[in-house]
Amino acid sequence: MQFKDIIAPKRVQQDLTELVQSNRLSHALLFLGREGSGALLAALAFSQYLVCERVSNSLKEDQTPSLFGENPQAADPKASSTAGVQETKKWTDACGECPACLKAQQFIHPDIHYSYPVVSKKGVDKPLSTDYIREWREFLVKEPYGNVYDWLQFIAAENKQGNITAHECNDILHKLSLKSFESDYKIHIMWMPEYLGNEGNKLLKLIEEPPANTIFIMVAENESLILPTILSRCQLVKIPPIPADAIEEALIREYKIPVQQAKQLAGMSEGNYHEALQLVQHAEEDWQHLLREWLNAILKTGPAAQVKWIEEISRIGREKQKQFLRYFNHLLAQCIRVQIIGEAALKNVADKEKDFMLRLNKLADIASQKVMVEELDKAVYYIERNANARLLFHALTIKLYHIMKDKALITCW
C-alpha cells in the first residue's frame, strides 16, 4: 500500500514522511480517524514507507555529520558529491518496486505485524490475530475502507463480539521481543484498540520502553474508548475526513458514476468513503420518492398510509433502511445550510433535489430540522444494533409528526 493508492489529504502524507526525514518519529503512534477516513490505509502506507529499501538507503545517505565524528561519506569527496545529488531527491512515498515493498503490498512482510478484533473459532479457545491472517489479507484487498462490522461479518463472526485479548497481548510482546528479519524497523499495527480491554495494560512497558527500532501503530476511530494509560503514551496523528471533491473524483474514476450523482453521493457521505461505497450499491434506489410518501403519510393521508409505508420500509433490509435515513439526513443538512446562507447553497444541487429541499424548508425551521437530524441519527444507531424495524419506524413517524405538526397546513407535495 502506497500513499498514492489511498484517498487522503496530501497533508497527512507530508506530515508522516517529515517525521521520518527529520528524525522525529515516535515509537508509539495513534492514527485517529473516523470510519471511512482511510486511517488504516494511511498506517499501512506508512509502514511500507518505513520498510522501503530505497527510502531507507536515501535516509542513510542523507545523514548529517555526527557531533563526535564525520559522516563516513564526508571522508570521500566523490561519495560526498554523490550524497549531495541524492539530497535533492526526497522520497515522499515508498517506491513500490523493491522486495520489501512487494512483500508489504501483499501484507506478508516479516517485520510488519497486525492485530485486530477476532472471535473464537471451532477448536480454538484463545484465538490470535494470526489465526485469521489469511482472511485479513483478503479483507484488506476486497474492502480496504471496510469498518469493524464488515470485518466481523467477513470472518463469519455472526453475533459474536470481537475482542483483542490478553492472549493476543502476550503474542505481541513475544513478536516484538525478536530481532527484525529484513528491515531496520519492527512494526506492529493494531487496528481498533477500542476492542482492547484492561488486558491492554500488559503492553504499557512495551509502548513506553520498546526494543530498538520498534514502531507501534494503533489505528482507532473513537479516542474515548481507548485505555487512558495507552492513550497518554502515544503520539497522536489525526486523519481528517476525506474532502467531498476527493470522494467525488474517486467515484467517477473507479465506478464511472455520472458527475452530478457522484457529487450528490460525496455530499451525503460526509467525508466517509466507506459510506460513499455503500451509497453506490444503492444508487439506483429512488429515496426521494420513498421520502415523499413518508412525509405525505405523516402530514396528510393519516394512520392507514403510515402503517402501509412502515410495512414497506421494514421489508427492504437494514442496509437500505440506513441509507434511506442518511439520505433524509443529508437533505436536512442541506436545508439548514440554505436557511443560514441563502440559496447560494443550492448552486451544486440537482434541480429535482433543490425543489424538494425548498419544500422541506416550509415544513420546519432550523431548530426543528436539527431535532429531526438527531432523531434520524439515533434511528441509524438502533438499526445497526438490530432494532425491530416496524417499532422503530412507527416511533420515528410519531416523533416527526410532533416536530412538524405546527407547519403541516402549508404542506403541498
C-alpha positions as CSV (number, residue, x, y, z in Angstrom):
1,M,0.0,0.0,0.0
2,Q,1.5,3.3,-1.1
3,F,0.3,6.8,-0.2
4,K,-0.7,7.4,-3.8
5,D,-3.1,4.5,-3.6
6,I,-5.3,6.0,-0.8
7,I,-7.8,8.8,-0.8
8,A,-6.4,11.2,1.8
9,P,-5.3,14.8,2.1
10,K,-1.7,15.3,0.9
11,R,-1.1,16.9,4.3
12,V,-1.3,13.5,6.0
13,Q,1.4,12.1,3.7
14,Q,3.6,15.1,4.1
15,D,3.4,15.2,7.9
16,L,4.2,11.4,8.2
17,T,7.1,11.4,5.9
18,E,8.6,14.5,7.5
19,L,8.6,12.7,10.9
20,V,10.9,10.1,9.4
21,Q,13.1,12.5,7.4
22,S,13.6,14.9,10.3
23,N,14.3,12.0,12.7
24,R,11.3,12.9,14.9
25,L,9.5,9.6,14.6
26,S,7.9,8.4,17.9
27,H,8.0,4.7,18.8
28,A,4.2,4.7,19.5
29,L,1.7,6.4,17.2
30,L,-2.1,6.6,17.3
31,F,-3.7,7.2,13.9
32,L,-7.1,8.6,14.8
33,G,-9.7,9.0,12.1
34,R,-13.4,8.3,12.0
35,E,-14.9,5.4,9.9
36,G,-14.2,5.7,6.2
37,S,-11.3,8.2,6.6
38,G,-8.7,5.7,5.4
39,A,-6.8,5.8,8.7
40,L,-5.9,2.1,8.4
41,L,-4.7,2.6,4.9
42,A,-2.6,5.5,6.0
43,A,-1.0,3.3,8.6
44,L,-0.4,0.5,6.0
45,A,1.2,3.0,3.6
46,F,3.3,4.5,6.3
47,S,4.6,1.0,7.4
48,Q,5.5,0.3,3.8
49,Y,7.3,3.6,3.6
50,L,9.3,2.7,6.7
51,V,10.5,-0.7,5.3
52,C,11.1,0.5,1.7
53,E,14.7,-0.2,0.8
54,R,15.1,2.9,-1.4
55,V,13.7,5.2,1.3
56,S,15.9,3.6,3.9
57,N,19.0,3.9,1.7
58,S,18.3,7.5,0.9
59,L,17.9,8.4,4.5
60,K,21.2,6.8,5.4
61,E,23.0,8.7,2.6
62,D,21.4,12.0,3.8
63,Q,22.6,11.7,7.3
64,T,24.1,14.9,8.7
65,P,27.7,14.7,10.2
66,S,27.9,13.5,13.8
67,L,28.9,15.7,16.6
68,F,31.6,13.2,17.6
69,G,32.9,12.4,14.1
70,E,32.5,13.0,10.5
71,N,29.9,11.3,8.3
72,P,31.8,8.4,6.8
73,Q,30.9,9.7,3.3
74,A,32.5,13.0,4.1
75,A,35.9,11.5,4.0
76,D,35.5,10.7,0.4
77,P,34.9,13.8,-1.8
78,K,33.4,11.6,-4.6
79,A,31.0,10.0,-2.2
80,S,30.1,13.3,-0.6
81,S,29.4,14.7,-4.1
82,T,27.1,11.7,-4.8
83,A,25.3,12.3,-1.5
84,G,24.7,15.9,-2.4
85,V,23.0,14.8,-5.5
86,Q,20.9,12.3,-3.5
87,E,19.8,15.1,-1.1
88,T,17.8,16.7,-3.9
89,K,15.6,13.6,-4.1
90,K,13.4,13.3,-1.1
91,W,11.3,10.1,-1.1
92,T,7.8,11.1,-0.1
93,D,6.4,7.7,-0.8
94,A,7.6,4.1,-0.9
95,C,9.0,3.0,-4.3
96,G,6.6,0.1,-4.7
97,E,9.2,-1.9,-6.5
98,C,11.8,-3.1,-4.1
99,P,11.5,-6.6,-2.5
100,A,10.4,-5.0,0.8
101,C,7.6,-3.0,-0.9
102,L,6.4,-6.0,-2.8
103,K,6.0,-8.0,0.4
104,A,4.4,-5.1,2.2
105,Q,1.9,-4.7,-0.6
106,Q,0.9,-8.4,-0.2
107,F,0.8,-8.0,3.7
108,I,3.4,-10.7,4.1
109,H,6.5,-8.6,5.2
110,P,8.1,-10.5,8.1
111,D,8.7,-7.3,10.0
112,I,5.2,-5.9,9.8
113,H,2.7,-7.5,12.3
114,Y,-1.0,-7.0,12.7
115,S,-3.6,-7.2,15.5
116,Y,-7.3,-6.7,15.1
117,P,-10.6,-7.9,16.8
118,V,-11.2,-11.6,16.4
119,V,-13.7,-14.2,17.7
120,S,-13.2,-17.7,18.9
121,K,-13.4,-20.4,16.3
122,K,-14.1,-24.1,16.4
123,G,-11.3,-25.9,18.2
124,V,-9.5,-22.7,19.3
125,D,-10.2,-21.4,22.8
126,K,-7.8,-18.5,22.7
127,P,-7.8,-17.0,19.2
128,L,-5.0,-14.9,17.9
129,S,-4.9,-12.4,15.1
130,T,-2.5,-14.7,13.2
131,D,-5.3,-17.4,13.2
132,Y,-7.1,-15.1,10.8
133,I,-4.2,-13.7,8.8
134,R,-5.4,-15.2,5.5
135,E,-8.8,-13.6,5.9
136,W,-7.2,-10.3,7.0
137,R,-5.2,-10.2,3.8
138,E,-8.2,-10.9,1.7
139,F,-10.2,-8.3,3.6
140,L,-7.6,-5.5,3.0
141,V,-7.7,-6.3,-0.7
142,K,-11.5,-6.6,-1.1
143,E,-12.7,-4.0,1.4
144,P,-9.8,-1.6,2.2
145,Y,-12.2,1.0,3.6
146,G,-14.3,-1.5,5.5
147,N,-15.3,-1.0,9.1
148,V,-15.1,-3.4,12.0
149,Y,-18.7,-4.6,11.4
150,D,-17.6,-5.6,7.8
151,W,-14.6,-7.4,9.2
152,L,-16.5,-9.4,11.7
153,Q,-19.0,-10.4,9.0
154,F,-16.1,-11.3,6.8
155,I,-14.8,-13.8,9.3
156,A,-18.4,-15.1,9.9
157,A,-18.5,-13.8,13.5
158,E,-22.3,-13.7,13.3
159,N,-23.5,-12.2,16.6
160,K,-20.2,-12.7,18.5
161,Q,-18.4,-9.8,19.9
162,G,-14.9,-9.2,18.6
163,N,-12.0,-8.7,21.0
164,I,-8.3,-8.1,21.3
165,T,-7.5,-10.5,24.2
166,A,-4.8,-10.9,26.9
167,H,-3.5,-13.8,24.9
168,E,-3.1,-11.6,21.9
169,C,-1.1,-9.1,24.0
170,N,1.2,-11.8,25.1
171,D,1.8,-12.8,21.5
172,I,2.6,-9.1,20.6
173,L,5.1,-9.0,23.4
174,H,6.8,-12.1,22.1
175,K,6.9,-11.0,18.5
176,L,8.3,-7.6,19.2
177,S,11.0,-9.0,21.5
178,L,12.6,-10.7,18.5
179,K,15.1,-9.1,16.2
180,S,13.9,-7.8,12.8
181,F,14.3,-10.1,9.9
182,E,14.9,-7.8,7.0
183,S,14.1,-4.2,7.7
184,D,15.6,-1.6,10.1
185,Y,12.3,-1.4,11.8
186,K,9.9,-3.9,13.5
187,I,6.4,-2.5,13.1
188,H,3.1,-3.6,14.8
189,I,-0.2,-2.2,13.6
190,M,-3.1,-2.6,15.9
191,W,-6.5,-1.9,14.3
192,M,-9.3,-0.8,16.6
193,P,-7.7,-0.7,20.0
194,E,-11.1,0.2,21.3
195,Y,-11.6,-3.6,21.5
196,L,-8.7,-3.9,23.9
197,G,-9.8,-4.1,27.5
198,N,-7.8,-3.7,30.7
199,E,-5.6,-6.5,29.5
200,G,-4.0,-3.9,27.3
201,N,-2.1,-2.7,30.3
202,K,0.2,-5.6,29.6
203,L,1.5,-3.6,26.7
204,L,2.4,-0.4,28.7
205,K,6.1,-1.2,29.3
206,L,6.5,-2.2,25.6
207,I,4.9,1.0,24.4
208,E,6.8,3.2,26.9
209,E,10.2,1.4,26.5
210,P,10.2,-0.6,23.3
211,P,13.1,-2.5,21.9
212,A,15.3,-0.6,19.5
213,N,13.7,0.4,16.1
214,T,10.3,-0.8,17.2
215,I,7.3,1.1,15.9
216,F,3.9,0.5,17.5
217,I,1.0,2.0,15.4
218,M,-2.6,2.0,16.7
219,V,-5.5,2.8,14.3
220,A,-8.6,4.0,16.1
221,E,-12.0,5.7,15.4
222,N,-13.1,6.6,19.0
223,E,-10.4,8.1,21.2
224,S,-12.7,7.9,24.3
225,L,-12.8,4.1,24.2
226,I,-9.1,3.6,24.3
227,L,-7.4,2.9,27.7
228,P,-6.1,6.2,29.1
229,T,-2.9,4.6,30.1
230,I,-2.2,3.6,26.5
231,L,-3.5,6.9,25.0
232,S,-1.2,9.0,27.1
233,R,1.9,7.2,25.7
234,C,1.1,7.6,22.0
235,Q,1.9,10.4,19.6
236,L,-1.4,11.4,18.0
237,V,-1.8,11.5,14.2
238,K,-5.2,12.9,13.3
239,I,-6.6,11.6,10.0
240,P,-9.2,14.1,8.8
241,P,-12.4,13.2,6.9
242,I,-11.8,12.8,3.1
243,P,-12.8,16.0,1.3
244,A,-16.0,15.8,-0.8
245,D,-14.3,16.6,-4.0
246,A,-11.7,13.8,-3.5
247,I,-14.6,11.3,-2.9
248,E,-16.4,12.6,-6.0
249,E,-13.3,12.3,-8.1
250,A,-12.7,8.7,-6.8
251,L,-16.3,7.6,-7.5
252,I,-16.1,9.0,-11.1
253,R,-12.8,7.4,-11.7
254,E,-13.4,4.0,-10.1
255,Y,-17.1,3.4,-10.7
256,K,-17.8,5.6,-13.7
257,I,-20.6,7.4,-11.9
258,P,-22.1,10.5,-13.6
259,V,-20.7,13.7,-12.3
260,Q,-24.0,15.0,-10.8
261,Q,-24.7,11.7,-9.0
262,A,-21.1,11.5,-7.7
263,K,-21.4,15.0,-6.3
264,Q,-24.6,14.0,-4.5
265,L,-23.1,10.8,-3.1
266,A,-20.0,12.6,-2.0
267,G,-22.0,15.2,-0.1
268,M,-24.1,12.6,1.6
269,S,-21.1,10.5,2.7
270,E,-19.7,13.5,4.8
271,G,-16.1,12.5,4.4
272,N,-16.7,8.8,4.9
273,Y,-15.6,6.8,1.8
274,H,-16.9,3.6,3.2
275,E,-20.4,5.2,3.4
276,A,-19.9,6.5,-0.2
277,L,-19.3,3.0,-1.4
278,Q,-22.4,1.8,0.5
279,L,-24.4,4.5,-1.2
280,V,-23.1,3.5,-4.6
281,Q,-24.5,0.0,-4.1
282,H,-27.9,1.6,-3.6
283,A,-27.6,4.4,-6.0
284,E,-30.4,3.1,-8.2
285,E,-32.9,3.5,-5.3
286,D,-35.4,6.3,-5.5
287,W,-35.0,7.6,-1.9
288,Q,-36.8,10.8,-2.7
289,H,-40.0,9.1,-3.8
290,L,-39.9,6.9,-0.6
291,L,-39.4,10.0,1.5
292,R,-42.2,11.9,-0.2
293,E,-44.6,9.0,0.5
294,W,-43.5,9.0,4.2
295,L,-44.0,12.8,4.7
296,N,-47.3,12.7,3.0
297,A,-48.4,9.8,5.2
298,I,-47.2,11.7,8.3
299,L,-48.8,15.0,7.5
300,K,-51.7,14.3,5.1
301,T,-53.0,10.8,4.5
302,G,-53.0,9.6,8.1
303,P,-52.6,6.4,10.1
304,A,-53.6,3.8,7.4
305,A,-51.0,5.2,5.0
306,Q,-48.4,5.3,7.7
307,V,-48.9,1.7,8.6
308,K,-48.6,0.7,4.9
309,W,-45.4,2.7,4.5
310,I,-43.9,1.2,7.7
311,E,-44.6,-2.3,6.4
312,E,-42.9,-1.4,3.1
313,I,-39.8,0.1,4.7
314,S,-39.4,-2.8,7.2
315,R,-39.1,-5.3,4.3
316,I,-36.2,-3.7,2.5
317,G,-33.4,-4.7,4.9
318,R,-31.1,-3.0,7.4
319,E,-28.6,-1.5,5.0
320,K,-31.2,0.1,2.7
321,Q,-33.0,1.4,5.8
322,K,-29.8,3.1,7.0
323,Q,-29.1,4.5,3.5
324,F,-32.6,6.0,3.3
325,L,-32.3,7.6,6.7
326,R,-28.9,9.0,5.8
327,Y,-30.3,10.4,2.6
328,F,-33.0,12.2,4.6
329,N,-30.3,13.5,6.9
330,H,-28.3,14.8,4.0
331,L,-31.3,16.7,2.7
332,L,-31.9,18.2,6.1
333,A,-28.3,19.3,6.5
334,Q,-28.5,21.0,3.1
335,C,-31.8,22.6,4.1
336,I,-30.2,24.1,7.2
337,R,-27.3,25.5,5.1
338,V,-29.9,27.1,2.8
339,Q,-31.7,28.8,5.7
340,I,-28.4,30.1,7.1
341,I,-26.5,31.3,4.0
342,G,-29.3,31.5,1.4
343,E,-30.0,30.0,-1.9
344,A,-26.3,30.2,-2.9
345,A,-26.0,26.9,-1.0
346,L,-28.1,25.3,-3.8
347,K,-25.6,26.1,-6.5
348,N,-24.4,22.5,-7.0
349,V,-27.7,20.8,-6.2
350,A,-29.7,19.0,-8.8
351,D,-33.0,20.7,-9.8
352,K,-35.1,17.8,-8.6
353,E,-33.5,17.8,-5.2
354,K,-33.4,21.6,-5.0
355,D,-37.2,21.8,-5.3
356,F,-37.6,19.1,-2.7
357,M,-35.3,20.9,-0.2
358,L,-37.2,24.2,-0.6
359,R,-40.4,22.3,0.3
360,L,-38.7,20.8,3.3
361,N,-37.8,24.3,4.5
362,K,-41.5,25.1,4.5
363,L,-42.2,22.2,6.9
364,A,-39.7,23.1,9.6
365,D,-37.4,25.8,10.8
366,I,-33.7,25.3,11.7
367,A,-34.4,24.3,15.3
368,S,-36.9,21.7,14.2
369,Q,-34.6,20.3,11.5
370,K,-31.8,19.9,14.0
371,V,-34.1,17.9,16.2
372,M,-35.0,15.7,13.2
373,V,-31.4,15.2,12.3
374,E,-30.7,14.0,15.9
375,E,-33.7,11.6,15.7
376,L,-32.6,10.1,12.4
377,D,-29.0,9.6,13.7
378,K,-30.5,7.7,16.7
379,A,-32.6,5.6,14.4
380,V,-29.5,4.6,12.3
381,Y,-27.7,3.7,15.6
382,Y,-30.5,1.5,16.6
383,I,-30.8,-0.2,13.2
384,E,-27.1,-1.1,13.4
385,R,-27.9,-2.8,16.7
386,N,-30.7,-4.9,15.2
387,A,-33.7,-2.9,16.5
388,N,-37.1,-4.1,15.3
389,A,-37.7,-2.0,12.1
390,R,-41.5,-1.8,12.5
391,L,-41.4,-0.5,16.0
392,L,-38.5,1.9,15.2
393,F,-40.1,3.5,12.2
394,H,-43.5,3.6,13.9
395,A,-41.9,5.6,16.8
396,L,-40.0,7.8,14.4
397,T,-43.1,8.6,12.4
398,I,-44.9,9.8,15.6
399,K,-41.8,11.9,16.6
400,L,-41.6,13.5,13.2
401,Y,-45.3,14.3,13.2
402,H,-45.0,16.1,16.5
403,I,-41.9,18.0,15.3
404,M,-43.6,19.2,12.1
405,K,-47.3,19.5,13.1
406,D,-47.2,23.2,13.5
407,K,-46.4,23.7,9.8
408,A,-48.4,20.8,8.5
409,L,-51.1,23.0,6.9
410,I,-48.7,24.5,4.3
411,T,-47.5,21.1,3.1
412,C,-48.1,20.5,-0.6
413,W,-46.1,17.7,-2.2
